[in-house]
Amino acid sequence: MILPIVKLPAQVLRRPVEDVKFPLSKEVRRLIKDMLDTVIKADGIGLAAPQIGKNLNLALIFLEHAGVPVIPIINPKIVSSSKETVAIEEGCLSLPGLFGMVKRPKKVVVEYTDVTGKMAKLEDNAWIARVAQHEIDHLLGTLIIDKFSTITQGKELLERYSDHSEIL
């Protein structure tokens, strides 16, 4: 089922998330499937539970167009990151039409729990790392609007997304 994507200024995007308990309930398993349907329909590359109104520590990395199978990351934590950073233009399904440059570590190591309840590790220095950081930010209540060095598209939408006039 395709779920509605929550847009800023919805407060759920800023609230702390709760860790997901194991074994996964039927509801959480269904939610993961629904999140996958939603990110595909929205033509996104990742989706975090707060973006569909749930304060759960859960996100999906969806880079199938790049040959990467969908990666549900449950209770993820970035355990290390490179000093080397890369600035890339980012957008967000919860901030439609707004894009800007965001500097992030090039390489990260993320520990998370997979859908079977096993601890897993993700280590990457390309798109998986980028998407993982963006989605984990969502789980911490941080949005790209908080990290923009410059806005590249949609500056006129800024008022809609609350008081962030300091980055104009």
Secondary structure as the mmCIF struct_conf table of DSSP 4:
data_model
#
loop_
_struct_conf.conf_type_id
_struct_conf.id
_struct_conf.beg_label_comp_id
_struct_conf.beg_label_asym_id
_struct_conf.beg_label_seq_id
_struct_conf.end_label_comp_id
_struct_conf.end_label_asym_id
_struct_conf.end_label_seq_id
HELX_LH_PP_P HELX_LH_PP_P1 ILE A 2 VAL A 6
TURN_TY1_P TURN_TY1_P1 LEU A 8 PRO A 9
HELX_RH_3T_P HELX_RH_3T_P1 GLN A 11 LEU A 13
TURN_TY1_P TURN_TY1_P2 ARG A 14 ARG A 14
BEND BEND1 ARG A 15 ARG A 15
HELX_LH_PP_P HELX_LH_PP_P2 PRO A 16 VAL A 17
STRN STRN1 GLU A 18 GLU A 18
HELX_LH_PP_P HELX_LH_PP_P3 ASP A 19 LYS A 21
BEND BEND2 PHE A 22 PRO A 23
HELX_LH_PP_P HELX_LH_PP_P4 LEU A 24 SER A 25
HELX_RH_AL_P HELX_RH_AL_P1 LYS A 26 LYS A 41
TURN_TY1_P TURN_TY1_P3 ALA A 42 ASP A 43
BEND BEND3 ILE A 45 ILE A 45
STRN STRN2 GLY A 46 ALA A 48
HELX_RH_3T_P HELX_RH_3T_P2 ALA A 49 ILE A 52
TURN_TY1_P TURN_TY1_P4 GLY A 53 GLY A 53
STRN STRN3 LEU A 56 LEU A 56
BEND BEND4 ASN A 57 ASN A 57
STRN STRN4 LEU A 58 ILE A 61
HELX_RH_3T_P HELX_RH_3T_P3 GLU A 64 ALA A 66
TURN_TY1_P TURN_TY1_P5 GLY A 67 GLY A 67
HELX_LH_PP_P HELX_LH_PP_P5 VAL A 68 VAL A 70
STRN STRN5 ILE A 71 SER A 81
BEND BEND5 LYS A 83 LYS A 83
STRN STRN6 THR A 85 GLU A 90
TURN_TY1_P TURN_TY1_P6 LEU A 93 SER A 94
BEND BEND6 LEU A 95 LEU A 95
TURN_TY1_P TURN_TY1_P7 PRO A 96 GLY A 97
STRN STRN7 PHE A 99 PRO A 105
BEND BEND7 LYS A 106 LYS A 106
STRN STRN8 VAL A 108 THR A 113
TURN_TY1_P TURN_TY1_P8 VAL A 115 THR A 116
BEND BEND8 GLY A 117 GLY A 117
STRN STRN9 MET A 119 ASP A 124
BEND BEND9 ASN A 125 ALA A 126
HELX_RH_AL_P HELX_RH_AL_P2 TRP A 127 LEU A 139
TURN_TY1_P TURN_TY1_P9 LEU A 140 GLY A 141
HELX_RH_3T_P HELX_RH_3T_P4 ILE A 144 ASP A 146
TURN_TY1_P TURN_TY1_P10 LYS A 147 LYS A 147
STRN STRN10 PHE A 148 GLN A 153
HELX_RH_3T_P HELX_RH_3T_P5 LYS A 155 TYR A 161
BEND BEND10 ASP A 163 ASP A 163
HELX_RH_3T_P HELX_RH_3T_P6 SER A 165 ILE A 167
#
